[in-house]
């Protein structure tokens, strides 16, 4: 192989590498990196400190939400429809969701807003039914309510909690928290007459990589 041929090969490889890099950084015009479904808040909202307990009976604080992308859903284990449907939807996309390359892991948190009935044992059984990699936590309302409000969500105990089968009103959105423990925004549920208001997990799967790459 002559010196001229070797130089030509090296130049060609450099050109190919440059084109590949440009395509990665700036995808073709028909391939937008702008999230289509994710509703970003005007500014990232740093989470205040909080003190909860996870399904293993261990402390769960703001530190547990640092270093990973976290999808948070509010609910309770006695929820008859929206909660199990949403958790099943998140489990469905989990293999692809957990493999998104972002420099940080992804985790799913089920935040129970019904600490009276949702014991640690019940939370453990509930969350494990959907996915053993998912996390569940709860705590006193004095800790949960400010955290939920901090995330831009809501819940309300509108029925007599002395009844065994009382219901809890709560947001059906899924919130995204950054590895810096900042609330970035939410995936809102699909609202259709006569149907459950639940998130579309495929929308999460479509937009998560776009949100991650812009951070």
N, C-alpha and C positions, 0 to 999 in steps of 0.2 A: 504494500500500500504506500503510495507516494505521499509526501508532505502536503501537497496541494489537495489530494483526495481527503486526507485526514482533516485538514482545515475546513474543507467543505462540509464534511459530516458533522463536525462540531458546530459549525454555523447553523446547519439545518436543525440540529437538535435544540439549539438555543432558541431558534425561531419558533419551533413547535411548542417549547416550554412557555415562551412568552405569550403565544396565542392562547394556550390552555389557561394560563394565569389570568389573562384578560377576560376570558369567558367566565371564569369563576367569580372574579371581582365584579364584573359588569355583565350579567346574563343577557341573552338576546332580548330585544325590545318587547317581544311578545310575552316575556316571562317576568311579570312584575314581582318585586320584592316588597311591595306595599301591602300590609295586612288588609284583607277584605272584610273580615267578620269581627275581628278583635276591636273592642271599644276601649281605646286608650284614654286614661284620665288626662286632663290638661297638663298635669305635672306628676311625676312619680311621688307617691306619698310614703315617707318613711314610717315604718310601723313603730308604735310606742311599745315599751316593755309590757309584758304580760306574764302571768304565771298560771299554767294549766297542768293537767296530768294526762299522759297518754294511755293507750289501752293496756300497756304493761305495768301501769301504776308508777311510771317514772315521770319526773318533772319535764314539762314541755314548755319552753320559753321562746323568746325571739331568736335566741341563738340557734334553735333547731330549724329556723327558716333561712339561715345564712349559708352560703356556699352551694345552694341548689335552686333550681327553678321549681316553684311550688304552685300547683293548681289546687285551690281551696274550694270546697263545696260545703255549705251549711246544711245541716239536716238533723234527723234524729232516728233512732232505730225503729220506732213505732210508726214512722211515716208510711202511709199505705201505698203511695204511688210515685211521686216525683223523686224521692230519695233513692229507692232501689233501682228505678229506671235509669237515673243519672249515673249511679255507681256502676251499673252494668255496662253503660255506654262508655264510661272511662276505661273500664277493664277491657273492653273490646279493642280499643286503640292502643292499649298499653304497650304491646310489643314494639310498635313503631314509635310511639311517643317516647319511650325510654331509650331509644337508640338515636335520637336526634343529637347530632354532634354540635355541642355548644360550649365546651370547656367546663361545663358543670352538669351534674346529674339532674334528673327530673324526678320529682316526688308528688304524690297525690295525698292531700290531707282532707279527711272527713271531720269537720268540726261540729260536734254535737251541741245543740242549743237546748238540750233537755237533760240537764245533769241529774234531775230527780230520779228518772227511770233508767238512764243510760249509765249503768255501772261499768267499771273497767272490764269486768268479765263479759258483760253483754256487748260492749264495744268491740272487744277482741274477737268474739265469735262473729259478730256482724261484719266487720271489715275483712276478716279472713275468708268469709264466704265469697266475697267478690274478688279479692286479690291479696295474697299474703304480703305483698310488697307495699301495699297502701298503709297509710298512717291514720290513726284516729285519736282524737283528744277531746277533752271537755274540762269543765271547771265551774266554779260558782258564777252566777250571772254577773256579779260585780266585776269579774274578769272578762267574761265572754262579751258582754254588751259593748264595752268601749272598743274591744278588738274588732268586732263585727262592724261597728260604725266607722272605725278607722279604715276598714277595707271597702267602705262605700256600700255596704249591704245592710239588711235589717232582719229582725225576727221579732215576734210578738206572741206572748202567751195570752190568748184571747178567751180561753175556756177555763173552767174550774179545774185546777190541777189535783183536786181531791178525787176526781173521777179517774177510773183506771184507764179509760180510752180517750183522754183529752188529746186534741190536736194542737199543733204549733204552726203558726204562720211564719214563713221564712222565705228569703230570696231564693230563686232557682238558678241564679247566675253562677258561673265558675270564675273565680278571681285568679289572676296570675301575679305571683310575687317573685321578684328578681332575687338573684343570689346575694344581693346587698340588703335583703329584707325590706324592699320597697314595693308598694302596691302599684302595679303598672296600669291595670285596667281589668276588664272582664269580658267574658264570652256570655252574651245574653241568651236566654231561652227563646225558642221559636214559639211565637204566639199565634195559634190558629184556633178559630171557633170550634168548640166541641172536642178539642184535643188537649192533652196534658201540655203544660208550658215547661218544656225541658230543652236542654242544650242539644245542639247537633254536634256530636263528637267528631264528625268528619270536618267540620269547620275549625275545630280546635287543631286537628291534625294538619290542616292546610295552612293555618296561620302561625302556629307555634314556631316553625323554623324561620319565618320572616321576622317575627318579633325578636327572637333570639339573636339573629345576625345583625340587627340594628343596634344592639346594646354594646 
